[in-house]
């Protein structure tokens, strides 16, 4: 079911026009953000403010309809980070260079790995954004 223009506007403002997972801004990636159903529609997720967020192309494609991933530290299967119910800074941090996301919790580590949030292409882009003073955004 398509997301209404009103809902898209609401979540774009709430999510500060950036990916709720990796915090990439629309301005930096140059593409319109996708609307991600945190609980996918195929699993009964609704197109409602508490179940949708903005996601960049990379995070959204990697997530697809998954809801869980393996924590690489413990091997435990855990739910993905839930950007509406959880705070980003409680589960993630930037490394010293501000180009890689560090998972601080099982949710964070599993999400970083499953969504490939530190893939080589995005890390190179972040390096440029940092040098221009465009990154990282406030959390």
Secondary structure, DSSP 8 states (H G I E B T S, - for coil): ----HHHHHHHHHHTTTB-TTT--BHHHH-S--EEEESS-GGGT--SSGGGEEEE-HHHHHHHTT--EEE-TTT--EEE---TTTS-HHHHEEE-TTSSSEEE-SHHHHHHHHHTTTT-HHHHHHHHHHHHHT--S---
